[in-house]
Structure formats: structure tokens, C-alpha cells
Amino acid sequence: MPIFLQDEKRMVTVEVQLRTIAMDFWASLEHKIRYKKNIPEDKALYLQNEMLECAEISADLDRRMQNVRDVISKNVPKEEKIPFLGELI
């Protein structure tokens, strides 16, 4: 990603925390549904059900992505592997 400094542009490798951003967004929505009193009860129930369905989809995605990672880990020679974040720590 290009980083613009005072007198130069430098390319820098970045890590985008999609899961963290999504979890923050999730918490914000859930707070609005639970604690904002201007949402009619029927709409709040609908939104809670939507959030539950999204949670199930998200959990399924986590399982599937973990499976992809496991297949890669088992089939790529160690010297060719790119470490996952958890393996760097």
C-alpha cells in the first residue's frame, strides 16, 4: 500500500484486520438494536433474527476458512509455507 511521506512515496506491506472491523461493526449494530428505544418491538425482533442468521453464516465461514488453511498446511512443503499470523507470534 502506498504511504505518502513529506517528500516521498513508500510502498509498505499492510495487514487488514477484516475480522476485527466486522466484529466492531457487529457490536455497534447489536447495541443499537438492544438499547435504542426508538426501534419498534417487531422490527427489533426481525433485526435480532437477522443478526442470528448472520452469526450462523459467519461461524460457517470461519469453519470453512479453517478447513482451507488446514488443507494448505498439510499439502505445502514446510519451506514453501507462508506463516499465518498465529504462527508468527
C-alpha positions as YAML, in Angstrom:
chain: A
units: angstrom
residues:
- id: 1
  name: MET
  ca: [0.00, 0.00, 0.00]
- id: 2
  name: PRO
  ca: [1.43, 3.39, -0.82]
- id: 3
  name: ILE
  ca: [2.29, 5.59, 2.15]
- id: 4
  name: PHE
  ca: [2.85, 9.23, 1.29]
- id: 5
  name: LEU
  ca: [5.51, 10.93, 3.39]
- id: 6
  name: GLN
  ca: [6.55, 14.56, 3.28]
- id: 7
  name: ASP
  ca: [8.94, 14.13, 0.37]
- id: 8
  name: GLU
  ca: [8.44, 10.57, -0.86]
- id: 9
  name: LYS
  ca: [6.01, 7.78, -1.52]
- id: 10
  name: ARG
  ca: [6.92, 4.45, 0.02]
- id: 11
  name: MET
  ca: [5.27, 1.06, -0.56]
- id: 12
  name: VAL
  ca: [4.52, -0.69, 2.73]
- id: 13
  name: THR
  ca: [3.11, -4.15, 3.39]
- id: 14
  name: VAL
  ca: [-0.04, -3.94, 5.48]
- id: 15
  name: GLU
  ca: [-2.37, -6.39, 7.17]
- id: 16
  name: VAL
  ca: [-6.06, -5.56, 7.00]
- id: 17
  name: GLN
  ca: [-7.99, -6.75, 10.05]
- id: 18
  name: LEU
  ca: [-11.29, -7.60, 8.39]
- id: 19
  name: ARG
  ca: [-12.50, -9.74, 11.24]
- id: 20
  name: THR
  ca: [-11.78, -7.01, 13.79]
- id: 21
  name: ILE
  ca: [-13.58, -4.42, 11.68]
- id: 22
  name: ALA
  ca: [-16.56, -6.75, 11.22]
- id: 23
  name: MET
  ca: [-16.75, -7.52, 14.94]
- id: 24
  name: ASP
  ca: [-16.71, -3.82, 15.80]
- id: 25
  name: PHE
  ca: [-19.47, -3.18, 13.27]
- id: 26
  name: TRP
  ca: [-21.42, -6.12, 14.71]
- id: 27
  name: ALA
  ca: [-21.15, -4.81, 18.27]
- id: 28
  name: SER
  ca: [-22.30, -1.37, 17.17]
- id: 29
  name: LEU
  ca: [-25.37, -2.77, 15.42]
- id: 30
  name: GLU
  ca: [-26.24, -5.06, 18.31]
- id: 31
  name: HIS
  ca: [-26.01, -2.16, 20.76]
- id: 32
  name: LYS
  ca: [-28.38, -0.08, 18.63]
- id: 33
  name: ILE
  ca: [-30.88, -2.94, 18.40]
- id: 34
  name: ARG
  ca: [-30.83, -3.71, 22.13]
- id: 35
  name: TYR
  ca: [-30.60, -0.26, 23.70]
- id: 36
  name: LYS
  ca: [-32.17, 2.22, 21.31]
- id: 37
  name: LYS
  ca: [-35.76, 2.64, 22.38]
- id: 38
  name: ASN
  ca: [-37.00, 4.10, 19.10]
- id: 39
  name: ILE
  ca: [-36.96, 0.73, 17.28]
- id: 40
  name: PRO
  ca: [-40.44, -0.85, 17.31]
- id: 41
  name: GLU
  ca: [-40.55, -4.24, 19.02]
- id: 42
  name: ASP
  ca: [-41.49, -6.12, 15.83]
- id: 43
  name: LYS
  ca: [-38.58, -4.52, 13.96]
- id: 44
  name: ALA
  ca: [-36.19, -5.27, 16.84]
- id: 45
  name: LEU
  ca: [-37.24, -8.94, 16.77]
- id: 46
  name: TYR
  ca: [-36.73, -9.06, 12.99]
- id: 47
  name: LEU
  ca: [-33.27, -7.49, 13.37]
- id: 48
  name: GLN
  ca: [-32.31, -9.91, 16.15]
- id: 49
  name: ASN
  ca: [-33.28, -12.82, 13.90]
- id: 50
  name: GLU
  ca: [-31.23, -11.33, 11.06]
- id: 51
  name: MET
  ca: [-28.24, -10.98, 13.40]
- id: 52
  name: LEU
  ca: [-28.65, -14.61, 14.48]
- id: 53
  name: GLU
  ca: [-28.66, -15.75, 10.86]
- id: 54
  name: CYS
  ca: [-25.58, -13.62, 10.16]
- id: 55
  name: ALA
  ca: [-23.85, -15.20, 13.18]
- id: 56
  name: GLU
  ca: [-24.56, -18.66, 11.79]
- id: 57
  name: ILE
  ca: [-23.23, -17.67, 8.36]
- id: 58
  name: SER
  ca: [-20.13, -16.15, 9.97]
- id: 59
  name: ALA
  ca: [-19.48, -19.29, 12.03]
- id: 60
  name: ASP
  ca: [-19.82, -21.41, 8.88]
- id: 61
  name: LEU
  ca: [-17.37, -19.14, 7.06]
- id: 62
  name: ASP
  ca: [-14.89, -19.48, 9.95]
- id: 63
  name: ARG
  ca: [-15.12, -23.28, 9.78]
- id: 64
  name: ARG
  ca: [-14.68, -23.30, 6.00]
- id: 65
  name: MET
  ca: [-11.72, -20.92, 6.06]
- id: 66
  name: GLN
  ca: [-10.08, -23.02, 8.80]
- id: 67
  name: ASN
  ca: [-10.56, -26.06, 6.57]
- id: 68
  name: VAL
  ca: [-8.88, -24.25, 3.66]
- id: 69
  name: ARG
  ca: [-5.97, -23.35, 5.94]
- id: 70
  name: ASP
  ca: [-5.70, -26.94, 7.19]
- id: 71
  name: VAL
  ca: [-5.61, -28.33, 3.63]
- id: 72
  name: ILE
  ca: [-2.91, -25.84, 2.66]
- id: 73
  name: SER
  ca: [-0.87, -26.62, 5.78]
- id: 74
  name: LYS
  ca: [-1.00, -30.35, 5.12]
- id: 75
  name: ASN
  ca: [-0.12, -30.13, 1.42]
- id: 76
  name: VAL
  ca: [2.51, -27.42, 1.13]
- id: 77
  name: PRO
  ca: [6.14, -28.30, 1.90]
- id: 78
  name: LYS
  ca: [7.33, -26.52, 5.06]
- id: 79
  name: GLU
  ca: [9.98, -24.47, 3.23]
- id: 80
  name: GLU
  ca: [7.30, -23.04, 0.89]
- id: 81
  name: LYS
  ca: [4.80, -22.10, 3.56]
- id: 82
  name: ILE
  ca: [3.96, -18.51, 4.32]
- id: 83
  name: PRO
  ca: [3.37, -18.31, 8.08]
- id: 84
  name: PHE
  ca: [-0.11, -17.46, 9.31]
- id: 85
  name: LEU
  ca: [-0.37, -14.65, 11.85]
- id: 86
  name: GLY
  ca: [-0.79, -17.04, 14.78]
- id: 87
  name: GLU
  ca: [2.41, -18.82, 13.75]
- id: 88
  name: LEU
  ca: [4.37, -15.56, 13.78]
- id: 89
  name: ILE
  ca: [3.66, -14.84, 17.44]
...
